[in-house]
């Protein structure tokens, strides 16, 4: 180690407090823009990966972003509802496989997703314990949901009411957990999956109750007109579907008019995708079909625009920090005037003294840059895992 570098290192070690502050400042101003770019890039990759895996989404006309975020990530408010008729409509075209989604209900902060078994196959979701849902009232837990809720096959899970005081008569439903999915590191991990009819029961569109023709049910009968029986408010409605009462659950009206949130359309090829999009281009069309990747790219364009402003702000702060660091070194040199004069009197050339001071600045800058590079490397290495954990937590 040369003389100037040795003296500079000894001085910085002796004044470790000042050195730590300066190195920390340099580290932050270098790492923040670099780390931000790495994390934003990895977040964008995580978002676009799920959008890329979803060819088309069909839903009621409205906010395309709301439809995409709710259908892909189960976040935000559910989109404007459409109806089961759109599933039949897509199936009738022969251009795509239609997978319905019913969103909006939760079980202890975990989204309840009404769908069909085709969704599990489409997303490549594998059952790690138990089995898939098969009948009314059964649910399948994502890996993160099972971990957070502490539930497994054979346990029960009660849906959360839409409001704290639900006076509308839509009761929470006690569902039977029949399986747990293997971790997929996607938003599916924190979801609770049920079939479509169970989702409609959650919404109050289907129900089961005591047999009004049974002798013990006379108190619940308001009026009888031939084969038609009208019940009063004392009618006992079931909030759990069991083998004994499953036969009493029923739906009124045409199921084609029942609500769903969106339809995932999976065309077999690009030509079918283009033809299907053309079917929804009529001016009086009440539905919209969108490519999730296009919607997410528009969202990310906004994110990147905001990022550029943040980086510009960081650059401004960095300039101020560097100016402050320079001022610290200048003031330090003034305070060390007697030390410098002593070095000159014992024979040190002024160039040697300048080398010592310059070495102190260079060592601080190199240490800060090295730490920033290390932090950026850690962000690049573990950032994707952290983002996946955030997305499924």
Secondary structure, DSSP 8 states (H G I E B T S, - for coil): --HHHHHHHHHHHHTHHHHHHHHHHHHHHHHHHHHHHHHHHHHHHHHHHHHHT--EEEEESS-HHHHHHHHHH--SS----EETHHHHHHHHHTSEEEEEEEEEEEETTEEEEEE-HHHHHHHT--EEEE----STTEEEE-HHHHHHHT--TT-EEE---SSSS--SS----EEEEEEEE---SSGGGG-EEEEHHHHHHHTTSEE-B--TTSGGGGGGEEEEETTEEEE-TT--B-SB--TTTGGG-EE-S-GGGSEESEEEEEESSHHHHHHHHHHT--TT--EEEE-HHHHHHHHHHHHHHHHHHHHHHHHHHHHHHHHHHHHHHHHHHHHTHHHHHHHHHTT--HHHHHHHHHHHHHHHHHHHHHHHHHHHHHHHHHHHHHHHHHHH-
